[in-house]
Amino acid sequence: MDHRPTLGLVLLLLGLSLARGNDAQIDKTDNSSITSMILNSNNGTNELLLEGDILLPKTRNAMKCYKNNGRCVWMKSADHLVYVPYVISNEYSSDQVETINKAMKSFSGKTCIRFIPRTQQTAYLQIESRGGCFSSMGRVGEKQILSLAAFSCIQHGIIQHELLHALGFYHEHTRSDRDQYVRINWNYVADYATDNFQMQDNNNLNIPYDYSSVMHYDKKAFSNDLSKETITPIPDESVKIGQRREMSDIDILRVNKLYKLMCKERHIHQIC
């Protein structure tokens, strides 16, 4: 199978890259990966988490959503936008609320997703500090917790990461085609974490594997030996994975394609 990107895809990604502007400077001085920050924050939590930060469902509706390959999407409105209601807990400082709002607004300029304050909607995100960074997978259909610990999770890339889970996305390394792009070094995966590396039978949307995705684990995630890699890119082992700065261009494309809406970035038009 030819995995080379089409000219249209290359042009679209170029346009997205140009459109990012100053956002690309966010958190660039911090070399910590999203994975390590999230896992450190979630260490000791009492929540039952899949892949380190996906909150397992506890209700029948949530279980139905979860079994649907995590693709329980939010509804498209008549204006072709997707509105995701939210409530932010009052336990955050004003600066923290501003950081959360900025991460949510970053979707508005690049995707068809609009995070809006909840009024009376039944399905909505309850954003609060529960001692870790984690989210349910996709739309649950009622109040669903998106935890951003005030002491460790209020970072632009981490917030985007958890919001992407809430929109219906797994981690990149669990894609059904991942073995073509990374090697899982099972000998170095901690015994308790093997389930976190199982491939998901999901829809990859005919979008290239993305080493630079904000949803990608870093090379030593869940390692039983901190000097050893659990994930190695192939064929080029030097490729960097696990960045924490912000959504990649392909992350953005994936959101638009899943929600089947018109992409419009810098005069580049393509049906997603």
DABELFEN-V428681 format. One record per helix or strand. SS is the DSSP state (H for helix, E for strand). FROM is the first residue (numbers start at 1). LEN is the number of residues. Records with the same first field share a line. If there is no record, write none. Layout:
# DABELFEN-V428681
SS=FROM-LEN + FROM-LEN
This chain:
# DABELFEN-V428681
H=7-19 + 34-9 + 60-8 + 94-15 + 156-12 + 172-3 + 178-3 + 186-3 + 191-7 + 249-10
E=49-2 + 54-2 + 76-1 + 82-7 + 113-5 + 124-5 + 133-3 + 143-6 + 182-3 + 189-1 + 223-1 + 231-3 + 262-4 + 268-4
